[in-house]
Amino acid sequence: MTDRARPTWPAYVLTVFAAGFGHVYLGQWRRGGLWFLLYVLALAFLSARTLSGAFDPGSPFFVTALQFEEVNYADVAVPLAVLLVCLLDVYLLSLAGEASGDDRR
């Protein structure tokens, strides 16, 4: 399949898994890398409060990190917002591609 023959719907599915993957699928490597970096930073720094107890030497990392009763809405709001805005950006890129005559579906 050539780049022009690719449908855009897989880009939406890839973006749901991780921000930036849909952009890479559409050939927007730099934009996808920036979205992925922003998503990783949001997960690492803005959700660090969830993982703060995970580095305690008395408890295993994965067990502490997977305790869902300690997850707060504020801990996942920013990474989720980054993911949703990235999904919107993929949608707008596909609309711009359709407007320019690129027939991707």
Rosetta silent file (secondary structure, phi, psi, omega in degrees, C-alpha in Angstrom):
SEQUENCE: MTDRARPTWPAYVLTVFAAGFGHVYLGQWRRGGLWFLLYVLALAFLSARTLSGAFDPGSPFFVTALQFEEVNYADVAVPLAVLLVCLLDVYLLSLAGEASGDDRR
SCORE:     score description
SCORE:     0.000 S_00000001
   1 L     0.000  132.880  176.224    0.000    0.000    0.000 S_00000001
   2 L   -80.316  168.501 -178.552    1.313    3.414   -0.818 S_00000001
   3 L   -63.496  -33.841 -179.039    1.139    6.274    1.607 S_00000001
   4 L   -74.603  -24.036 -177.100   -1.746    7.851   -0.309 S_00000001
   5 L   -86.682   -4.298 -178.675   -3.802    4.655   -0.291 S_00000001
   6 L   -71.708  136.057  172.635   -3.777    4.316    3.475 S_00000001
   7 L   -78.190  158.085 -178.436   -7.065    4.834    5.296 S_00000001
   8 L   -90.768  -15.618 -175.692   -7.086    7.200    8.278 S_00000001
   9 H   -61.066  -33.121  176.357   -9.207    5.119   10.654 S_00000001
  10 H   -64.733  -24.705  178.275   -6.201    3.083   11.940 S_00000001
  11 H   -64.752  -35.226  177.535   -4.604    6.374   13.010 S_00000001
  12 H   -66.903  -43.095 -179.992   -7.466    6.918   15.458 S_00000001
  13 H   -64.788  -42.759  179.052   -7.046    3.448   16.937 S_00000001
  14 H   -65.151  -35.713  179.281   -3.279    3.895   17.269 S_00000001
  15 H   -67.626  -32.197  178.388   -3.748    7.265   18.957 S_00000001
  16 H   -65.731  -33.567  178.682   -6.006    5.706   21.576 S_00000001
  17 H   -70.801  -44.214  177.453   -3.164    3.351   22.541 S_00000001
  18 L  -160.162  137.516  179.763   -0.582    6.136   22.859 S_00000001
  19 L   -60.715  134.408  177.270   -0.496    9.740   21.769 S_00000001
  20 L   101.217  -23.232 -178.430    1.552   10.277   18.632 S_00000001
  21 H   -65.939  -36.188  177.643    1.245    6.780   17.145 S_00000001
  22 H   -66.965  -36.711  177.372   -1.525    7.910   14.799 S_00000001
  23 H   -65.284  -40.883  177.989    0.589   10.807   13.571 S_00000001
  24 H   -62.926  -40.922  177.343    3.464    8.430   12.825 S_00000001
  25 H   -60.177  -37.277 -179.633    1.042    6.220   10.875 S_00000001
  26 L   -81.461   -1.510  178.107   -0.014    9.252    8.829 S_00000001
  27 L    92.671    6.249  179.158    3.611   10.109    8.095 S_00000001
  28 L   -94.420   73.377 -172.616    3.874   13.040   10.503 S_00000001
  29 H   -63.040  -48.542 -176.970    6.995   11.752   12.301 S_00000001
  30 H   -66.235  -44.212  179.342    8.070   14.950   14.044 S_00000001
  31 H   -63.736  -41.675  177.677    4.559   15.835   15.142 S_00000001
  32 H   -64.011  -39.544  177.629    3.989   12.277   16.380 S_00000001
  33 H   -64.695  -39.405  177.986    7.236   12.335   18.321 S_00000001
  34 H   -66.833  -41.277  177.487    6.302   15.599   20.000 S_00000001
  35 H   -63.759  -42.123  179.733    2.861   14.285   20.956 S_00000001
  36 H   -64.656  -41.503  177.781    4.394   11.091   22.337 S_00000001
  37 H   -61.941  -43.543  177.923    6.968   13.084   24.339 S_00000001
  38 H   -62.511  -40.226  179.326    4.228   15.296   25.766 S_00000001
  39 H   -65.725  -43.603  179.259    2.181   12.211   26.676 S_00000001
  40 H   -64.919  -41.664  177.206    5.127   10.519   28.399 S_00000001
  41 H   -63.274  -39.613  177.923    5.924   13.706   30.324 S_00000001
  42 H   -64.627  -40.681  177.606    2.302   13.997   31.416 S_00000001
  43 H   -67.493  -40.207 -174.764    2.350   10.396   32.608 S_00000001
  44 H   -75.798  -46.638 -172.533    5.707   10.751   34.334 S_00000001
  45 H   -96.661  -39.610 -176.919    5.433   14.117   36.033 S_00000001
  46 H   -81.766  -21.214  175.952    1.760   14.927   36.368 S_00000001
  47 L  -104.291   12.861 -177.401    0.864   11.434   37.522 S_00000001
  48 H   -64.464  -23.765  179.267    3.936   11.103   39.732 S_00000001
  49 H   -63.395  -33.723  178.473    1.778   11.511   42.804 S_00000001
  50 H   -67.528  -38.203 -176.105    0.232    8.109   42.091 S_00000001
  51 H   -93.122    5.254 -175.529    3.623    6.462   41.854 S_00000001
  52 H   -61.739  -37.185  178.626    5.224    8.312   44.761 S_00000001
  53 H   -81.863   -7.405 -177.242    4.792    5.379   47.112 S_00000001
  54 H   -72.134  -20.710 -177.871    5.952    2.917   44.468 S_00000001
  55 H   -95.382    8.883  175.221    9.585    3.718   45.104 S_00000001
  56 L   -67.811  127.794 -176.150    9.380    2.836   48.793 S_00000001
  57 L   -64.772  -16.223 -177.482   11.964    0.090   49.391 S_00000001
  58 L   -81.786  -15.436 -177.895    9.548   -1.879   51.571 S_00000001
  59 L  -128.524  146.710  179.194    7.009   -2.619   48.807 S_00000001
  60 L   -65.168  145.581 -176.330    7.386   -3.940   45.260 S_00000001
  61 H   -60.859  -50.974 -173.164    7.120   -1.314   42.498 S_00000001
  62 H   -68.031  -35.286  179.783    4.491   -3.028   40.345 S_00000001
  63 H   -65.517  -44.238  179.948    2.207   -3.934   43.242 S_00000001
  64 H   -68.749  -39.149 -177.782    2.144   -0.354   44.503 S_00000001
  65 H   -68.867  -24.781 -176.860    1.774    1.124   41.013 S_00000001
  66 L   -99.083   11.933  177.243   -1.235   -1.070   40.236 S_00000001
  67 L   -81.815   99.714 -172.738   -3.249   -0.275   43.361 S_00000001
  68 H   -73.343  -19.205 -179.658   -6.233    1.386   41.723 S_00000001
  69 H   -69.994  -14.782  178.752   -7.928    2.454   44.935 S_00000001
  70 H   -96.343   -1.859 -179.033   -5.224    5.101   45.360 S_00000001
  71 L   -81.322  130.341 -178.416   -5.665    6.602   41.887 S_00000001
  72 L  -104.649  153.782  178.170   -7.278   10.008   41.914 S_00000001
  73 H   -58.668  -39.071 -179.187   -9.118   11.669   39.009 S_00000001
  74 H   -64.426  -25.718 -179.857   -6.578   14.488   38.997 S_00000001
  75 H   -71.345  -28.490 -177.872   -3.796   11.943   38.479 S_00000001
  76 H  -108.505   -5.922 -175.758   -5.212   10.755   35.158 S_00000001
  77 H   -65.529  -45.625 -176.302   -6.927   13.939   33.957 S_00000001
  78 H   -70.137  -47.723  176.002   -3.903   15.579   32.328 S_00000001
  79 H   -60.837  -36.232  177.415   -2.604   12.480   30.475 S_00000001
  80 H   -67.029  -39.025  177.616   -6.156   11.758   29.327 S_00000001
  81 H   -64.736  -39.895  176.848   -6.560   15.349   28.146 S_00000001
  82 H   -61.575  -42.312  179.963   -3.294   15.097   26.181 S_00000001
  83 H   -64.551  -41.362 -179.940   -4.570   11.903   24.575 S_00000001
  84 H   -68.948  -39.806  178.254   -7.912   13.474   23.641 S_00000001
  85 H   -68.453  -35.319  175.776   -6.348   16.616   22.168 S_00000001
  86 H   -64.897  -39.317  176.692   -3.941   14.416   20.199 S_00000001
  87 H   -63.593  -40.124  175.729   -6.915   12.460   18.872 S_00000001
  88 H   -63.332  -38.506  178.450   -8.526   15.738   17.837 S_00000001
  89 H   -65.088  -39.463  175.741   -5.303   16.713   16.072 S_00000001
  90 H   -62.222  -41.460  178.366   -5.323   13.432   14.111 S_00000001
  91 H   -62.096  -44.849 -179.969   -8.914   14.157   13.111 S_00000001
  92 H   -66.717  -35.240  175.225   -8.037   17.667   11.961 S_00000001
  93 H   -64.014  -39.608  179.208   -5.064   16.321    9.988 S_00000001
  94 H   -68.520  -36.087  175.358   -7.335   13.853    8.232 S_00000001
  95 H   -65.367  -40.142  178.456   -9.790   16.646    7.401 S_00000001
  96 H   -65.937  -35.462  177.100   -6.957   18.758    6.013 S_00000001
  97 H   -67.013  -38.804  177.283   -5.840   15.785    3.926 S_00000001
  98 H   -68.064  -37.830 -179.378   -9.342   15.345    2.521 S_00000001
  99 H   -68.372  -29.676 -179.577   -9.615   19.068    1.756 S_00000001
 100 L   -86.217    3.730  177.115   -6.336   18.985   -0.146 S_00000001
 101 L    97.480    1.563  177.895   -7.595   16.146   -2.335 S_00000001
 102 L   -81.707  113.213 -172.658   -5.930   13.290   -0.449 S_00000001
 103 L   -91.410   77.204  176.709   -8.634   10.600   -0.405 S_00000001
 104 L  -106.005  136.370  177.310   -7.946    8.735    2.860 S_00000001
 105 L  -139.553    0.000    0.000  -10.746    7.027    4.739 S_00000001
